[in-house]
């Protein structure tokens, strides 16, 4: 497994590969080419920033049966995709700013896919060859606007409504990993990616039939049951802010050594990423004060 991310030192942003507690600086975005500059910096001296900069941020809906049931929907027969604004991306430990505090605003935890090569009309069998790596993200959704407008673009694209990272993991098998979200320490969502209706390969292939996926593009692969508001609506008059959302991605690897297959114990990814998104919920000063 290799670990990549975006980092900031003072006012300077750069991409790097994380090896242990050191960041090896890269000459350009890792999804274009992994080209170290030779500079090595301690992770503790850096700020973790956005690990991705996609031209397109694609979301997939209704990809877990339990979520379809809780939303009282039916399967549509193909992956349901739409777009979120890349400007909605939020780095690790960022604050989610709720645009309309009077609206129900839900969290949704999802495995995220980072594309590594220009992809068009790829087959399911070859689709994973086009993937650079994976991370975890949240799809924050204004349910009131979603019901009113009957489309998903605006209600999911406010600034800070897509927390992601902190890191992207390459050379990993995510066909059966655990994804979970805790709200103030309480488990709210949990699933395994093997329960997806459409696999990552099927999603990438399907999306590429309609549009060209570019290196660095991100696909959110769908959320399981348990989606819920970032706070209880009745508490808005009191103290609604300060809710902590923590999402987690774990893996179980099978390591093959010629004819010997050895199972490695289940573990969290890099210690710095155990709380993959550790977000606090806040109120945007501009839009939070506005009424519909």
N, C-alpha and C positions, 0 to 999 in steps of 0.2 A: 504494500500500500504506500502511495505517495500523497503528500499533503501540500496543498497550495492555498495561497490567500493573497489578499490585498493589505498593504501595511502603510503606515504613515509615520514619518520621522519629522517632527516639527510640521512645516508646511509642505513637505515633500511626500508624494504618494508613489508607491511602486509595488510591483508584484514580486512574490518570493516563494520559495519552496521551504517548508518547515521540516527540519530534521532535528528531532529531539527538542532542545530548547533554543535552537539557533535558526535564524532565517537566512537562507542563501538568496541573495538578491538576483532577480532576473532582468534581462535587458528589455523584455517586452512581455505582453500578456502571455501567460503560460499556455492558453488554448491555441495560440498562434505558433509558438515555439518555446520549448524549455531551454533557454540559453542563459546560464549563469554568468554573472559579471565577474565573479571571484570575490565579491564583497560579502562578508558574513557578519550578521548583527545578532545580538542576543534578543530573543523574543520579548523579554521583560522591559527592554528599552523602547519598544515600539507600541504604537496604537494599532489595534486590529481594525481594519476598515472593510469596505465591501469587497468580497472576493470575486465578484462578477461585474461585467459591464455589457449586458446583452443589447443587441439591436432589437430583439423581440423577447418579450416576457409572456410566455404562453401558459395558460392554465387549463387543467382538465377537470371536468365535473363528473359526479355520479360514477365514480370508479370503484367504490366499495359497496357491496350489497347492504350492509348495515346502515350506511349513511343514506342510501336511497330510501330505505324503510323509514328512517327517522324524519326525512324531509317529505315523506308521503309522495314520492315520485316513482316513476317507472323507468326501466332501462330503455335507452333510445336505440340500441342496436349497433352503435358505433361510438368511439370516444367523442365526448362532448367537449369542444375546445373553444376558447375565447382568448382575448388579449388583455393583459394588465399593462399599465404604463410603467416603463422602466424607472421613471422618476419616483415610483412608490417604494423602491427598494430601501431597506433600512439595515445598517450594519449591526453587528453583535453589540449588545448592551445599549442599543439605542432606545429612545422613548417613543412609543406609539402615541401619536397625537390624534385623538378622536375628533373628527371633523364636526359631527353633530351629536353632542352629548345626549340629546333627547331621543335619539334613535337607538334601536337595538343594534349593537355592533358586535359581531361574533368572531371568534378565533377559529382557524382551521389549520391543523398541522399537516405538512405534506413532504414527501421525498421530492427533492428537486434534481433535475438532470441538466448537466452542462454539455452542450454540443461542442465537438472538437474539430469538425470538418464541414465544409459546405455539403449540404445533403438535399438531394432532390430525387423523388421516386425510388427511394431505397426499399428493398424487400425486408420483411420481418427477419429473415435469416441473417441479413447483413447489417441490420439497424444498429446493433450495439457497437459495431466497429466505428460508428460515427460519433459515439459518445466519449467525451473526455473524462468526465467524472461526475460525482454526485455530492450533494449537500442536503441541508434541510431548511425548510422555510415555513412561514406562516402566511396564510391568505386571510387577511382581515377584511370583513364584509359588512357593509351597512345594509341590514336586512330591510329596513323601511324603504330605502331607495330602490333596492332590488325588486321589491314587490310593486312599487309604484311605476317603475320605468320598464319592467319586463326585459331588461338586458343587464349584462354584468360589467360593462366597461367602467362606468363612473363609480358605482358603489364599491368597487374593489381597488380603485386606482388612486385614492387620495394619497398624498405624501405620507410616508411611513407605513403604508398598509401592506407592505411585503417585507417583513423581517427575514433575513437570510444569512446563512453561514454559521460560525465564522469562517470555516475552511471548506475547501473542495477536495474530495478524496478520489484519487485515480487508482486504477488497477485493483478494484474491489468488485466482488460479486454481491449485488444488492437484490437478488431474486427472492431472498427470504430473510430480510433484516427487520428488526423491531423499530417501530416509530411510536413515540409517545409524547404527550403534552401534559404538563402539570400546571395548575393554576393555584398560586399561593400554597404550593406543596401538595395539593390534592390531585390525584390522577384523574384527568378528564377524558383524554383520548389515548387509546392504545390499539395497535394492530401489528400485523406483519405484512410486508410487501407481497408475500405469496398469496395474499387474499385479494389482490387487485383483480378486477374484472378484465382489464386490458393491461398486459405487461408493458414494461418500459419499451421493449422492442416493438410491440404493436403500436404503441402511442407514437413513437418516433417515425415509424413507417407511415402511419396514417397521416400525420401532420405533413410529412414530406410530399405526399401526393397532391397537396393543395398549395403549398408554398415552399420556398427554398429556405431551409434552416441554415444559418450562418454560424461560423465558429464563435463561441461565446454566448450563443442564445441559450435561454433557460426555459425549461418546461417544468411546471409544478404538476405532479402526477395524480393529484386527487387526495381527498381527505376521508378518513374513516368516521364512524359514528362518534358522537360525543361533542359535536360542535356546540358552542354556547357563547353567551355574552361575556364580554370582558369584565363586567361587573353586574351586580343585580340592579335592575332598573329602579327599584324603589329606593335604592341608596343614593341616587343621584343628588338629592337635596342635601344629603349628609356629606360623606367623604368617599366619593366614587373612585378617586385616583389612587395610584400606588399599587394597583394589582400587578403581581409578578407572573409572567408566563414563561415557562421553561420547557423547551422541546428537546427531545433526545433521540439520537440515532445510534443504534448498536449493531454489531455485526457478529456473525459466527462463520469463521473461515474454515474451509477444508484445504489443507496444504498437500499437494501431490508431489512425491519424490520417487520418480520412476514407478515401481510397482507398489510402493508403500504409501498409504493414505493416512494422514495424521490429522485428527481433529484438534483445533486450537480452541481453548476455552473462550466463551463469550465474554467480550470486554467492551468497555466504552472506547470511543475513539480518543484522539489525543487529549490528555488531561485538561488542556485549555478549552476544549470544545465539549466537555461533558454537559454543560448547559448550552446547547447549540444556539438557541436564542434565549437570551435572558432579558426579557423586555419589560419595561414598566409602562403602564397605560397612563396617558396624560391627555390634556385638552388643548387642542390647537388654539392659539390666541385669536387668530383671524376668523376661521370658519366655525370654531366652537361656539362663538357667541351668537352666530346667526341663526335665525329660525328659517323654516322652509318658506 
